[in-house]
């Protein structure tokens, strides 16, 4: 049921309560509770920053963490979005189904115009009305969807370049770049590893980053920043480098930027993710 259907049901309930000649004095309280139970729209606007400036990656040179960097891919999946109340409880965000970009609770964020001409920097949905003081989301595809057949899956889970060539499923993030005008590119593909093949698909090492950000949240128009300088801090390797999880140095620093343990692939409380923040 989408937010508009719920809204019309809400209006119908209001009509029944307000027209009942036998309604009690607590009708106002009932209506207030109904209002709190109704969903409100969620619009999360993701922004990539280089040197504090918002960018879209279009095969031009950028100065990132003091290095000359050129990106040819910058995409990642978002899922399991929750808003956090002051008491620590959470409210699930129901993501909209939007052609090409969102389906089955998964959204694609796309900052590049090299592999694809279109970009997408927002995630939309709905959540229960309320006051929220934080947000939580996962960078990656949920386990239950991670081994879909991308040739028959609905967008955005049908993109060939966002899947592995083996049983591990999807690339949770696909970030490719060159440093200091080198001809070779670092291919940072964040995805699950140590996986079983068919028919018992599943991966022991998830490498799915759970991001939690604290601060006053405006559900209908909230900016979330990804700081590219902080992603590449400490990384300076030139040439063609295949940076999959578990490939050790120099790729470890990229994995740890998302708050993930380089060995287990789990969220590591001793490592603070350094790329995402509220704005």
C-alpha positions as CSV (number, residue, x, y, z in Angstrom):
1,X,0.0,0.0,0.0
2,X,1.5,3.3,-1.0
3,X,1.5,6.5,0.9
4,X,-1.4,8.0,-1.1
5,X,-3.7,5.1,-0.4
6,X,-2.9,5.3,3.3
7,X,-3.6,9.0,3.2
8,X,-7.1,8.5,1.7
9,X,-7.9,5.8,4.3
10,X,-6.8,8.2,7.0
11,X,-9.1,10.9,5.6
12,X,-12.0,8.4,5.6
13,X,-11.3,7.5,9.3
14,X,-11.3,11.2,10.2
15,X,-14.7,11.6,8.4
16,X,-16.2,8.7,10.4
17,X,-14.9,10.0,13.7
18,X,-15.9,13.7,13.1
19,X,-19.4,12.8,11.8
20,X,-20.3,10.4,14.6
21,X,-22.9,12.2,16.7
22,X,-22.0,9.9,19.6
23,X,-18.3,10.6,19.5
24,X,-16.6,11.1,22.8
25,X,-14.5,14.0,24.1
26,X,-11.3,12.0,23.4
27,X,-11.9,12.2,19.6
28,X,-9.1,14.8,19.3
29,X,-6.7,12.5,21.0
30,X,-7.8,9.6,18.7
31,X,-7.2,11.8,15.7
32,X,-3.8,12.9,17.0
33,X,-2.8,9.2,17.4
34,X,-4.0,8.4,13.9
35,X,-1.9,11.3,12.6
36,X,1.2,9.9,14.3
37,X,0.5,6.5,12.7
38,X,0.3,7.9,9.2
39,X,3.5,7.7,7.1
40,X,5.4,10.8,6.0
41,X,7.5,11.0,2.8
42,X,11.2,10.3,3.0
43,X,13.7,12.0,0.6
44,X,17.4,11.3,1.2
45,X,19.7,13.3,-1.0
46,X,23.1,11.8,-1.3
47,X,26.0,14.1,-2.3
48,X,29.6,13.3,-3.2
49,X,32.1,15.9,-2.1
50,X,35.6,16.6,-3.3
51,X,37.4,19.4,-1.5
52,X,34.2,20.3,0.1
53,X,32.4,20.8,-3.3
54,X,29.6,18.7,-4.7
55,X,30.7,16.7,-7.8
56,X,29.5,14.4,-10.5
57,X,32.2,12.2,-11.9
58,X,32.5,12.7,-15.7
59,X,36.0,11.5,-16.6
60,X,37.8,14.8,-15.6
61,X,40.7,15.2,-13.3
62,X,40.0,16.1,-9.7
63,X,42.2,16.9,-6.8
64,X,41.3,14.4,-4.1
65,X,43.3,14.2,-0.9
66,X,46.2,16.0,-2.6
67,X,46.2,13.6,-5.5
68,X,45.1,14.0,-9.1
69,X,42.3,11.5,-9.5
70,X,40.0,10.5,-12.4
71,X,36.9,8.4,-11.7
72,X,35.2,6.2,-14.3
73,X,32.7,4.6,-12.0
74,X,31.1,5.5,-8.7
75,X,27.9,3.6,-7.8
76,X,26.6,1.8,-4.7
77,X,23.5,0.1,-3.4
78,X,21.5,1.3,-0.4
79,X,19.1,-0.9,1.6
80,X,17.7,-1.5,5.1
81,X,17.0,2.2,5.8
82,X,15.8,3.1,9.3
83,X,15.3,6.4,11.1
84,X,16.3,6.5,14.8
85,X,14.3,8.0,17.6
86,X,15.8,9.8,20.6
87,X,15.2,6.7,22.8
88,X,17.2,4.5,20.4
89,X,14.2,2.7,18.8
90,X,14.0,2.7,15.0
91,X,11.3,3.1,12.3
92,X,11.7,1.2,9.1
93,X,11.7,3.3,5.9
94,X,9.6,1.7,3.1
95,X,11.4,2.5,-0.1
96,X,9.4,3.4,-3.2
97,X,9.5,1.2,-6.2
98,X,10.8,3.5,-8.9
99,X,11.7,2.5,-12.5
100,X,15.4,1.8,-12.9
101,X,16.5,3.1,-9.5
102,X,14.6,1.4,-6.6
103,X,12.9,-2.0,-6.2
104,X,12.4,-4.6,-3.5
105,X,13.8,-2.4,-0.8
106,X,17.1,-1.7,-2.7
107,X,18.1,1.7,-4.2
108,X,21.0,2.5,-6.5
109,X,23.0,5.7,-6.0
110,X,24.9,6.7,-9.2
111,X,27.3,9.6,-9.2
112,X,29.0,8.9,-12.6
113,X,28.2,9.7,-16.2
114,X,30.9,7.6,-17.8
115,X,29.4,4.1,-17.6
116,X,25.8,5.4,-17.8
117,X,24.5,8.8,-18.9
118,X,22.0,9.2,-16.1
119,X,22.8,9.9,-12.4
120,X,20.8,9.3,-9.3
121,X,21.5,10.9,-5.9
122,X,18.3,10.3,-4.0
123,X,16.5,7.5,-2.1
124,X,12.8,8.0,-1.6
125,X,10.2,6.2,0.5
126,X,8.0,6.7,3.6
127,X,8.2,6.3,7.3
128,X,5.9,6.7,10.3
129,X,5.5,10.3,11.4
130,X,7.7,11.4,14.3
131,X,10.8,13.2,15.5
132,X,14.1,11.5,14.6
133,X,17.6,12.0,15.8
134,X,19.5,9.7,13.5
135,X,19.5,7.4,10.5
136,X,20.8,4.0,9.7
137,X,21.3,2.3,6.3
138,X,23.3,-0.5,4.7
139,X,25.6,0.0,1.8
140,X,24.9,-3.2,-0.1
141,X,22.3,-5.7,-1.3
142,X,20.6,-7.8,1.4
143,X,21.6,-11.4,1.7
144,X,18.2,-12.6,0.5
145,X,18.6,-10.8,-2.8
146,X,22.3,-11.1,-3.3
147,X,22.1,-14.1,-5.6
148,X,19.3,-13.2,-7.9
149,X,19.7,-13.9,-11.6
150,X,20.5,-10.4,-12.8
151,X,19.3,-11.3,-16.4
152,X,15.7,-11.6,-15.1
153,X,15.9,-9.4,-12.0
154,X,14.1,-6.0,-11.9
155,X,16.1,-2.8,-12.0
156,X,18.3,-1.8,-10.3
157,X,19.4,-5.4,-9.7
158,X,19.8,-6.1,-13.4
159,X,23.0,-4.3,-14.1
160,X,25.8,-6.5,-15.3
161,X,28.7,-4.2,-14.2
162,X,27.2,-4.3,-10.6
163,X,27.5,-8.0,-10.3
164,X,30.5,-10.3,-9.7
165,X,31.6,-12.8,-12.3
166,X,31.2,-15.6,-9.7
167,X,28.9,-16.8,-7.0
168,X,29.3,-13.9,-4.6
169,X,26.4,-12.0,-6.1
170,X,26.4,-8.2,-6.4
171,X,29.0,-5.5,-6.0
172,X,27.7,-3.6,-3.1
173,X,29.8,-0.6,-4.2
174,X,31.6,-0.2,-7.5
175,X,34.2,2.6,-7.4
176,X,36.9,2.8,-10.1
177,X,39.6,5.5,-10.4
178,X,43.1,6.4,-11.6
179,X,45.7,8.4,-9.7
180,X,48.1,11.0,-11.1
181,X,47.2,10.4,-14.7
182,X,48.3,6.8,-14.7
183,X,46.8,4.7,-17.5
184,X,45.8,1.9,-15.0
185,X,42.7,2.1,-12.8
186,X,42.1,0.9,-9.3
187,X,38.9,-1.2,-9.4
188,X,37.4,-1.1,-5.9
189,X,34.6,-3.6,-5.9
190,X,33.0,-4.1,-2.4
191,X,31.1,-7.3,-2.2
192,X,30.6,-10.5,-0.2
193,X,33.2,-13.2,-0.3
194,X,33.7,-16.8,0.8
195,X,30.5,-17.9,-0.9
196,X,28.8,-21.1,-1.7
197,X,27.9,-22.0,-5.3
198,X,24.4,-23.2,-6.4
199,X,22.1,-24.4,-5.1
200,X,23.1,-23.4,-1.6
201,X,24.1,-19.8,-2.2
202,X,25.3,-17.8,0.7
203,X,28.5,-15.9,1.8
204,X,30.3,-16.1,5.1
205,X,32.1,-12.7,4.7
206,X,29.4,-10.1,4.0
207,X,31.3,-6.8,3.5
208,X,28.0,-5.0,3.8
209,X,28.6,-1.7,5.6
210,X,26.0,-0.6,8.2
211,X,26.2,3.1,8.5
212,X,24.6,5.0,11.5
213,X,24.6,8.8,11.6
214,X,23.4,10.9,14.5
215,X,21.8,14.4,14.3
216,X,18.5,16.0,13.7
217,X,16.8,14.4,10.7
218,X,14.5,16.1,8.3
219,X,12.9,13.0,6.7
220,X,11.4,14.9,3.7
221,X,14.6,16.6,2.7
222,X,17.8,15.2,4.3
223,X,21.3,15.4,2.8
224,X,23.8,12.7,3.3
225,X,27.4,13.4,2.3
226,X,30.0,11.0,1.0
227,X,33.4,12.6,1.5
228,X,35.6,11.3,-1.3
229,X,38.8,12.8,0.2
230,X,38.3,10.7,3.3
231,X,37.6,7.6,1.2
232,X,41.0,7.9,-0.5
233,X,43.1,9.2,2.4
234,X,46.1,6.9,2.7
235,X,45.6,5.3,-0.7
236,X,48.1,6.3,-3.4
237,X,48.7,3.2,-5.5
238,X,49.1,3.8,-9.3
239,X,48.6,1.3,-12.1
240,X,45.9,-1.4,-12.5
241,X,44.9,-2.6,-9.1
242,X,42.0,-5.0,-8.4
243,X,40.7,-4.1,-5.0
244,X,38.3,-6.8,-3.9
245,X,37.8,-7.4,-0.1
246,X,40.5,-9.6,1.3
247,X,43.2,-8.6,-1.2
248,X,45.2,-6.9,1.6
249,X,47.3,-3.8,1.1
250,X,46.9,-1.3,-0.5
251,X,43.2,-2.1,-0.7
252,X,42.6,-2.5,3.1
253,X,42.2,1.2,3.7
254,X,39.3,1.5,1.2
255,X,37.5,-1.4,2.9
256,X,38.1,0.2,6.4
257,X,36.7,3.5,5.2
258,X,33.3,1.9,5.4
259,X,33.9,0.7,8.9
260,X,34.4,-3.0,7.9
261,X,36.9,-5.5,9.3
262,X,39.3,-6.4,6.5
263,X,39.4,-10.1,7.6
264,X,35.9,-11.0,8.6
265,X,33.9,-8.6,6.4
266,X,31.8,-7.7,9.4
267,X,31.0,-4.2,10.8
268,X,33.9,-3.5,13.2
269,X,33.1,-1.3,16.2
270,X,36.8,-0.5,16.6
271,X,36.8,1.1,13.2
272,X,34.8,4.2,12.6
273,X,33.5,4.6,9.1
274,X,34.9,7.8,7.8
275,X,33.1,8.6,4.6
276,X,29.4,9.3,5.4
277,X,28.0,12.3,7.4
278,X,24.8,14.3,7.7
279,X,24.6,17.8,6.1
